[in-house]
Amino acid sequence: MCHGHGSYLPRPYQETSTPVPTDVELRTDASNVADQLVHHDQQHGTSTTGDIPAGLEDGWTDSERDAVRAYARREWITRQERWPGI
């Protein structure tokens, strides 16, 4: 996913055939991956730590994105402690 330095991709992301400018960096935004976990856990009740944050929308702050990433970290650590090797 490509976007300008320090900015976030629009949600939902749409792939285009437009050439990417040379000053655009290529990276995966961890908060988007964590957001998918949040939505999954909200829908299926599969959280192991509770306190599920709200999902992300366009224009959310860095602090709200940090909360989603922190939730994903808590879930990962808890699952690794409970079920090593998974």
C-alpha positions in Angstrom: 0.0 0.0 0.0 1.5 3.3 -1.0 0.9 6.7 0.5 2.8 9.9 1.3 5.2 10.0 4.2 3.4 10.4 7.5 -0.1 10.1 6.0 -2.6 7.2 6.1 -4.4 5.5 3.3 -8.0 6.4 2.7 -10.4 3.9 4.0 -11.6 1.7 2.4 -8.4 1.5 0.3 -8.9 1.2 -3.5 -6.1 0.0 -5.7 -5.6 2.2 -8.8 -3.6 2.0 -11.9 -2.1 5.5 -11.4 1.7 5.4 -11.2 3.1 6.0 -7.7 5.2 9.2 -7.4 8.8 8.7 -6.5 8.4 10.5 -3.1 5.9 8.0 -1.9 7.0 5.3 0.5 5.8 1.7 0.5 4.6 0.4 3.8 1.9 -1.6 5.5 -0.1 0.2 8.2 -0.2 -2.0 11.3 -3.3 -0.1 12.5 -5.3 -1.3 9.5 -4.4 -5.0 10.3 -5.2 -4.4 14.0 -8.5 -2.8 13.0 -9.4 -6.1 11.2 -8.8 -8.0 14.5 -11.0 -5.5 16.4 -13.9 -5.9 13.9 -13.5 -9.7 14.0 -13.5 -9.9 17.8 -16.4 -7.5 18.0 -18.4 -9.6 15.6 -17.5 -13.0 17.0 -16.8 -12.3 20.6 -13.4 -13.9 20.4 -11.4 -11.4 22.5 -9.2 -12.9 25.2 -8.4 -9.7 27.0 -11.7 -7.7 26.7 -11.9 -3.9 26.5 -12.1 -3.9 22.7 -11.7 -0.4 21.2 -13.9 1.0 18.6 -12.9 0.3 15.0 -11.1 2.9 12.9 -12.7 5.3 10.4 -11.2 8.0 8.2 -9.8 10.9 10.2 -9.2 9.1 13.4 -6.3 10.4 15.5 -2.9 8.8 16.1 -4.0 8.1 19.7 -7.0 6.2 18.5 -4.8 4.2 16.1 -2.4 3.6 18.9 -5.3 2.1 21.0 -6.2 -0.3 18.2 -2.5 -1.4 17.8 -2.2 -1.8 21.7 -5.3 -4.0 21.7 -3.8 -6.3 19.0 -0.5 -6.5 21.0 -2.4 -7.5 24.2 -4.3 -10.1 22.3 -1.2 -11.5 20.7 0.8 -11.6 24.0 -2.1 -13.2 25.9 -2.6 -15.9 23.2 1.1 -16.7 23.2 1.1 -17.0 27.0 -1.9 -19.3 27.0 -1.1 -21.4 24.0 2.6 -21.4 23.3 3.6 -22.5 19.8 0.4 -21.2 18.1 
